[in-house]
């Protein structure tokens, strides 16, 4: 399990995420292996990724921490049908 981010860093990441458009969408397939691979690739490139829930809106509170856990990332922010994940470059271990 990852250590929690310090509050100043968390505030900075939330601020940066306001300008982002959702890069990925959770659709009919849900948390498929392909979707998680896309999340990992996006995090490796951008560090900060915004994801929108198109489907599974009722389960988003349960799914958001699962996505973060399965991608070794931090759940920075969750508002409405959107979540923001952060993973520093080089932090991912297979």
N, C-alpha and C positions, 0 to 999 in steps of 0.2 A: 504494500500500500504506500502511496505517495505521502510525503509530509505536506501539511497544509501550506498554502502560500502566505507570506507575510501580508498584513493588511495594506501597507502602502503599495505593494506590487499588485495586489488584487484590485485596488481602486484604479490604478493606472491601466490595467488590462481592461477593466469595465469601461473606462473612458475611451480607450482605443477601439473597443468593439462597437461603440455607437456608430461609427462611420462605416462599418463593414456591412456588406450585403450577404445574405445567406449563401454559402458555397455549396451546401449539400442539403438534400431534403429526404426525410424519412418517409418513404412511400409505402406501397402495398407490400413489398417484400420485408419490411421491418428491419430488424437488426441481422440481416443476412451477412454471410462471410464476405461477399463482394462489397457491401456497404461499409463494413468495418475496415476493409482494405482501403477503400476510398478515403475514409476518415484518417487513417494512418498516413496515407500519402499526402493528404492536404496538410496535416499537422507537421509533417517532415518538411514541407515546402514553406509554409506560412507561419507556423507556431500558434497562431490565434485563428480559430475557425468558428464560424457561425453556422448553425444547423437549424433548419426549420422542420417542424413536424407537420406534414401534409395529412398523414393518416396517424392512427394510434394517439390521437390528441388526449383521450381519456387516460392513457397509460404513460404519458410523458414524464410525470413525476417519478415513476419507477424506472423508466427506460433511460433517462438522462444520466443518473449515476452509473448504470450498467455500461453505457457507451463510454463514459470516462474511464471506468475500471478496465474495460476490455481493450482500450487503446492507450493505456498508461498515461492518461492526461488528467488535467485538473478541470473540474466543472467550475468555471469562473462566474457564470451568470445564467439565470433561467428566468425568462419573463414571457408570459403568454405562451405562444407555440414555438418559441425560439430558445435555443441554448447556445452558450459560447464555451468552447473548450480551448485549453492552452497546454502546450507541451514544448518545453525548451528544446532547441536543436541539440541532438546528441543524447537526450534523456531516455529515449526509447530503447529498451532491451528486449530482444526476442526470447 
